[in-house]
Amino acid sequence: MAETDRMNIDERRKYLHKIWGRYRDSTKQEKGQLLTEAEAITGLHRKSIMRILNGRLSRKRREKQRGKSYGCEVEDVLHIIARSLDYPCAERLKPNLPWMAEHLAAYGELKLDAELREQLAKVSISTVKRLLKKRGKTDAKLAFRKVPRQRQRQLSRSIPIQRIDWQTQEPGHFEVYLVHHCGHSSGGMYVYSLQMVDVATGWAEPTAIYGNSFQATKDGFDFLLARLPFNVVELHPDNGAEFINQLLYRHWHALIPNLQVSRSKPYRKNDNRFVEENNLSLIRAYVGHSRFDSLDQLFCMRDLYEKLWLYHNFFLPVMHLKEKRVSAQHTLQRIHDQALTPLDRLIQSGILSQPVEEGLLEIRKATNPLELRSQIDVLIERLLTLPCLKPDQKLDFYQTKHNLKEPSVTLSFEPSTSAW
C-alpha cells in the first residue's frame, strides 16, 4: 500500500480508537478541534465520526451476509485467462481481462455474453485475487518451473575425476589444455594452442591447430604423439567437449593401448595446475593475447612452437617441489629440488632406450641456444606483424593440417617407432 493512498476502513477505526480517550476527557472546544482534525485525516463526515466516538468503536458484525456478486461463469473465465497468461498477479491481470476475454472467445476457448463482459470490466483486484486463490492453479507456472538438469554425458560418467599426483616420478602422465587465440571476440574460426605437459619431467609438447573440431584436434594430437620420444601413460584434459567426445576418445585408445584417461573437476583450474602454469610461461608470455586466424599466422605459430619445443625441453632448467622431513619438528616441508632441464629429468628417469637418448643428446649438441633464442625472437616479431583474415575471407581446413613429412626439427631417431 502506498503512503498516498486513502485510509481503509480498518485504518480509520484504528485511528479513532487512538483518539477516543482524549475525546472523552476533553472540553467541548477541544472536542471540536479533535473532530476537525479527524475529519481531515480520515475523510469521514463529522457526524459519522461523532457517532463512532460516542457509540461503538468496533465494527458491528454483519447479521446477514451479502450474496455472491460474481457467479461460476466469471470464476471460470478468470482461470482460463490467468492460465493463458501464465498466472500473472491480479494487479497485472485485472486491466487486461476485457480484451483478453474477447481474444480467447475468438478462438473458441470461452463463451462471452453482454452480462459477462460487464462483470469482467468492473470486477475489483481484491475479488480477482480471492477467486483465483479459491481454485488455485491447474498447471505449474512456467516462469517458476524447476529447470531440468542437463543430462550428464555417458562418456563423461565413465571418465574418472582425479588429479595427477604432483610427486609422481613416472614420466608419461600428461596434462592437456587448449588455449584460445581469439583476442577480444570469440566469433568465427581462429587458432588454438594445443599443449601437453608431463608432470614428472616438465616435458612440454605445444602446437597450433585451426579451430577446435575433432579433425583439428586429432591432427594436433597425431603431430604431438609422433614427435614424443617416450610413452604416454595417462592423458588428463579438462571437461571441454573438444576433448571429452567419443571420436577423440576412440582415437586416443587406437593410438595408445592401455591408455589411462582422467579429467578435472568442472571449473577447478588447479586440477590441471602444471599445464595451466605453462599456458602462461610457454604460450601467453611469447604470443600474448592477440587474435590469430589467418593461414600465415598459423604456420608462423607452428614454426615458433617447434623452436620453443626445442628451447624449453632441451635448454631451460625447471624446478619441481618435493617434500623433505624435518626431524626436529617431525613435519614435512616442501622445498624445490635441483634445477634440471626436462631432457635431463627424462634421462634420469631411465625410461629412454639407448638410441633415443643418444638422438636427443645429439640434437642438443648440434643446437646453439643463443642462435635459437634469436630465431624465436624473430618469429615472435613476424607473428605479431602478420595480418588477420579479412571479414570476407575463409580458410580450407585441409590447408591447415600438419605436414609430418618435413618437420622443421630433424630428429635422428624414429619417435613413432620407439614410443609406440
C-alpha positions, 0 to 999 in steps of 0.5 A: 500500500502506498503512503498516498493512498486513502485510509481503509476502513480498518485504518480509520477505526484504528485511528479513532480508537487512538483518539477516543480517550482524549475525546472523552476527557476533553472540553467541548472546544477541544472536542471540536478541534479533535473532530476537525482534525479527524475529519481531515485525516480520515475523510469521514463526515463529522457526524459519522465520526461523532457517532463512532466516538460516542457509540461503538468503536468496533465494527458491528458484525454483519447479521446477514451476509451479502450474496455472491456478486460474481457467479461460476461463469466469471470464476471460470473465465478468470482461470482460463485467462490467468492460465493463458497468461501464465498466472500473472498477479491480479494487479497485472491481470485485472486491466487486461481481462476485457480484451483478453476475454474477447481474444480467447472467445475468438478462438473458441476457448470461452463463451462471452455474453453482454452480462459477462463482459460487464462483470469482467470490466468492473470486477475489483483486484481484491475479488480477482485475487480471492477467486483465483486463490479459491481454485488455485492453479491447474498447471505449474507456472512456467516462469517458476518451473524447476529447470531440468538438469542437463543430462550428464554425458555417458562418456563423461560418467565413465571418465574418472575425476582425479588429479595427477599426483604432483610427486609422481616420478613416472614420466608419461602422465600428461596434462592437456589444455587448449588455449584460445587465440581469439583476442577480444571476440570469440566469433568465427574460426581462429587458432588454438594452442594445443599443449601437453605437459608431463608432470614428472619431467616438465616435458612440454609438447605445444602446437597450433591447430585451426579451430577446435573440431575433432579433425583439428584436434586429432591432427594436433594430437597425431603431430604431438604423439609422433614427435614424443620420444617416450610413452604416454601413460595417462592423458588428463584434459579438462571437461571441454567437449573438444576433448571429452567426445567419443571420436577423440576418445576412440582415437586416443585408445587406437593410438595408445593401448592401455591408455589411462584417461582422467579429467578435472573437476568442472571449473577447478583450474588447479586440477590441471595446475602444471599445464595451466602454469605453462599456458602462461610461461610457454604460450601467453608470455611469447604470443600474448593475447592477440587474435590469430586466424589467418593461414600465415599466422598459423604456420608462423605459430607452428614454426615458433612452437617447434623452436620453443619445443626445442628451447624449453625441453632441451635448454631451460632448467625447471624446478619441481617441489618435493617434500623433505622431513624435518626431524626436529619438528617431525613435519614435512616441508616442501622445498624445490629440488635441483634445477634440471632441464626436462631432457635431463629429468627424462634421462634420469628417469631411465625410461629412454632406450639407448638410441633415443637418448643418444638422438636427443643428446645429439640434437642438443649438441648440434643446437646453439641456444643463443642462435635459437633464442634469436630465431624465436625472437624473430618469429615472435616479431613476424607473428605479431606483424602478420595480418588477420583474415579479412571479414570476407575471407575463409580458410580450407581446413585441409590447408591447415593440417600438419605436414609430418613429412618435413618437420622443421626439427630433424630428429635422428631417431624414429619417435613413432617407432620407439614410443609406440 
